[in-house]
Amino acid sequence: MDFFDKLSLYLRRNYVDKEMAFISFYYWMNPYYEFYKNDIKELQARNPMVMYDGIEPALAALKRAGKGLGRTESEFKKSSSEAGLKDFFEDECEETRPSK
């Protein structure tokens, strides 16, 4: 999440192009945030110095950029759905398995 927090800062300061960031990082950023967002909010409630508050607005900006590139609302909803998240994390686990 630290990487996505830094990316959010770079997006907010316009150091990184939003379309490029959407193409390069949204696929990973959205499901990891969806998975950890409740943990992040609990951590922020216990410790106000914890950051990560820029990730949600960055995701909204990247979603707008994705729509500008022709992605549809149904694609975004699918990637955030329980089934979409399950598929994503199964793929992530498969990528980490040693090849035979």
N, C-alpha and C positions, 0 to 999 in steps of 0.2 A: 504494500500500500504506500510505502514511502516514495517509490518511483512515481506512482500516479499522483501523489500529493505534489511532488516537484514538477511534474508535467502540468498540473493544474496551475501552478504559479507561472510557469513559462507561457501557458496559453493566456492567462489573465494579463500578462505584461506584453503580449503579442510578440514574444520571442520565437514562437513556433506557429506555423500556419495551421489553422483549424482543419482544413480539408486533409492536409498531410497527416495530422495527428489522428483524425478519424480513420483514415485508411490504414495507418500503421498501428494504432493502439486501441481503438474502441472495442474491437473483438474481445480483447482481454480485460480492459478496464471495466467495462460494464458488468460482466458476471462476477468478477472479484469484488467489486464494490457492493453489488446486490447481496453476495454471500456474507460479507463482513460489515455491512452498514449498521446493523443493530449492535454489534460488538463495538464499533467505532463510537456510536452515540453513547453507549454505557461508559466507555473509557473517557470520553470527553466530559461526561457528567461528573465523573470521579476526579478528573484532573483537567482543569481548564487550559493547561498549557499544551495539551495534546492537540495537534493540528488536524489535518485531513478535512477541514471545513471547506476547502476549495474544490474537492473532487465532485460533489454533486452539481454545482454550477458549471464545472468544466464538462461534465457528461451532457448537460443540457445544451451547451454550446456545440459540442461535437455531434450531438443528435441533429441539431439544426444544420450543421455542415453536411451530415450524411443525407438529410432530406434534400439539400441542394444538389447532391450527387445522384439523386434518384432513388434513395432507399425509401421504403414505405413504412407507415406507422405499424402495419401488421408485422413487418420484419423486426422492428424494435420490440414490439410486445412479445413476439415469440422468443427473442433472445433473453428476455427478462422473466419469462414464465418458468414455472417449476420444471417443466419438461425440458425447456431450453437450457436451463442451468444444469440440469442432470446430464444432458448430452454433452455440454461443454466440459464439465469436470470429468466425465468418463473419458473424453478425448484427451484431456490434460494428463490423466493418470496413465492412459495407454502410451502417451509420448514418453513417459518417464521409465517405462519398463525396459529392461535390457533386451536387446535383440538377441536372438538365438543363433 
